[in-house]
Amino acid sequence: MTIRPITLEGRRVRLEPLTVNHLDGLVAVGLDERIWRWSPSQVRSRADMRAYIDSALADQQDGTSLPFATIHRGSGYVIGSTRYGNIDFENRRVEIGWTWIAPRWQRTAVNSEAKYLMLNNAFDSWGCARVEFKTDILNQPSRTAILRIGAKEEGVLRKHMLTADGRFRDSIYYSILDTEWPSVKALLENKLNM
């Protein structure tokens, strides 16, 4: 697996390497409290968003993350962010997460297409054996979305992380394996009318 900044482009979205140049666009759509309800980190100000980007880029520099800005192709607007994280070259696995999308574009095909692009790259270009997802066990919309793209529920890590409000979060894990990818790919292509 070779991890370097790349652009992934679909019909609805373009995932481009996250940079500090995306700050204004992310601030314009990303300070809504609803976005961060289930996230361990809270982004409430321009300074918080800058810290969020800086942290993602530091992880990228360490080789453990590859963050993207999510761009709506129809409008050209920055509408969110996502990333590959916990990159494990030796075991050919990666996590897709840290995903947030501005409320206006939630529950549209944007997230499904972004996940399709990332999964396709992970399995077909990088040769991953496993792609992981995790979310707060209380975040039912995220759990539903992960299952809808074809991931399998694996289990719960209890008291996995401390949230910004002091609550211990139980994290629920999901995965897609390389042997499952052909059928998941067909499912997503059918949903996205590709």
C-alpha positions in Angstrom: 0.0 0.0 0.0 1.3 3.4 -0.9 -0.5 6.2 0.8 -0.2 9.7 -0.7 -2.6 12.5 -1.2 -5.0 11.8 -4.0 -8.2 13.2 -5.5 -11.2 10.8 -5.8 -13.9 12.0 -8.1 -17.5 10.9 -8.7 -20.5 12.3 -10.4 -21.8 14.1 -7.2 -18.7 14.6 -5.1 -15.0 15.2 -5.3 -12.8 14.2 -2.4 -9.7 16.3 -2.6 -6.7 16.3 -0.2 -7.5 18.4 2.8 -5.4 21.6 3.2 -5.7 24.8 5.3 -7.0 26.4 2.1 -10.3 24.6 2.8 -10.7 26.4 6.2 -13.1 29.1 5.0 -15.3 26.6 3.2 -15.4 24.2 6.1 -16.2 27.0 8.6 -19.0 28.2 6.3 -20.8 24.8 6.6 -19.3 23.1 9.6 -20.1 25.0 12.8 -23.6 23.5 13.2 -23.8 21.8 16.6 -25.8 18.9 15.0 -22.7 17.8 13.0 -20.6 17.3 16.1 -23.2 15.7 18.4 -21.7 12.3 18.3 -18.1 13.2 17.7 -15.4 13.0 20.4 -14.2 16.4 19.2 -16.3 19.5 19.1 -15.9 22.2 16.5 -17.7 25.4 17.5 -15.5 28.2 16.0 -13.0 29.0 13.3 -10.2 28.3 15.7 -11.6 24.9 16.5 -11.9 24.1 12.7 -8.3 25.2 12.2 -7.2 22.9 15.0 -9.3 20.0 13.5 -7.6 20.5 10.1 -4.1 20.8 11.7 -4.7 17.6 13.7 -5.7 15.7 10.5 -2.7 17.0 8.6 -0.4 16.1 11.5 -1.8 12.5 11.4 -1.3 12.5 7.6 2.4 13.6 8.1 2.8 10.7 10.5 1.4 8.3 7.8 -1.6 7.2 9.8 -4.3 9.3 8.1 -5.3 10.7 4.7 -7.9 13.5 5.1 -10.1 14.9 2.4 -12.4 17.9 1.9 -15.7 16.8 0.4 -16.7 19.0 -2.5 -20.2 19.1 -4.0 -19.5 18.9 -7.7 -22.7 20.7 -8.8 -22.0 23.8 -6.8 -18.3 23.6 -6.2 -18.9 24.1 -2.4 -17.0 22.5 0.4 -19.7 20.5 2.2 -17.7 18.4 4.7 -14.7 16.2 5.3 -13.8 12.6 5.6 -10.6 10.5 5.9 -8.8 7.3 5.9 -7.4 6.7 9.4 -5.6 4.1 11.4 -3.7 3.1 8.3 -2.0 -0.2 8.8 0.3 -1.1 5.9 1.5 -4.4 7.4 -2.0 -5.8 7.9 -3.5 -4.2 4.7 -6.3 -2.5 6.6 -7.6 1.1 6.9 -10.5 2.8 8.6 -12.9 5.2 6.9 -14.3 7.7 9.2 -14.1 11.2 10.7 -16.9 11.9 8.2 -19.1 14.9 8.5 -21.4 16.5 6.0 -23.3 19.8 6.3 -26.9 19.2 7.1 -28.1 20.5 3.7 -26.4 17.5 2.0 -27.1 14.9 4.6 -29.4 12.0 3.6 -28.5 12.5 0.0 -26.4 10.3 -2.3 -23.3 12.4 -1.4 -22.2 10.2 1.5 -22.8 7.0 -0.3 -20.8 8.1 -3.3 -18.0 9.4 -1.1 -17.8 6.0 0.7 -18.0 4.2 -2.7 -15.0 6.2 -4.0 -13.0 5.5 -0.8 -13.8 1.8 -0.7 -13.0 1.4 -4.4 -9.6 3.0 -3.9 -8.9 1.1 -0.7 -9.7 -2.3 -2.2 -8.9 -1.9 -5.9 -5.9 0.5 -5.8 -4.3 -0.1 -2.4 -5.2 -3.8 -2.1 -6.7 -3.6 1.3 -7.9 -6.8 2.9 -10.2 -5.0 5.3 -11.8 -1.6 5.7 -13.2 -0.6 9.1 -15.8 1.8 10.3 -16.8 2.8 13.9 -19.3 5.1 15.4 -20.9 6.0 18.8 -23.3 3.2 19.7 -25.9 5.9 20.3 -25.6 7.4 16.8 -28.4 5.5 15.1 -28.3 7.5 11.8 -24.6 6.7 11.4 -25.1 3.0 12.2 -27.9 2.8 9.7 -25.8 4.5 7.0 -22.8 2.2 7.6 -25.1 -0.9 7.3 -26.7 0.6 4.2 -23.4 0.7 2.4 -22.9 -3.0 3.0 -20.7 -3.2 6.1 -21.0 -5.9 8.7 -21.5 -5.2 12.3 -18.7 -6.7 14.4 -19.0 -5.7 18.0 -18.8 -3.0 20.7 -15.8 -1.6 22.5 -17.2 -0.5 25.8 -16.0 2.8 27.3 -13.9 3.2 24.2 -13.3 6.9 24.3 -14.2 10.0 26.4 -16.4 12.6 24.6 -16.1 16.3 24.9 -19.0 16.4 27.3 -17.4 13.9 29.7 -19.4 10.9 28.7 -17.7 7.6 28.0 -18.6 6.5 24.5 -19.2 2.9 23.5 -18.0 2.5 19.9 -19.5 0.0 17.6 -17.3 -1.5 14.9 -18.1 -2.5 11.3 -16.1 -3.8 8.4 -16.0 -4.8 4.8 -13.5 -7.5 3.7 -11.9 -7.8 0.3 -13.9 -11.0 -0.3 -17.1 -9.1 0.3 -16.1 -6.1 -1.8 -17.4 -7.3 -5.2 -20.9 -7.7 -3.9 -20.8 -4.5 -1.9 -19.4 -2.7 -4.9 -22.3 -4.0 -7.1 -24.8 -3.0 -4.4 -23.4 0.6 -4.2 -23.2 0.9 -8.0 -26.8 -0.1 -8.2 -27.9 2.4 -5.5 -25.9 5.1 -7.2 -27.1 4.2 -10.7 -23.6 3.9 -12.0 
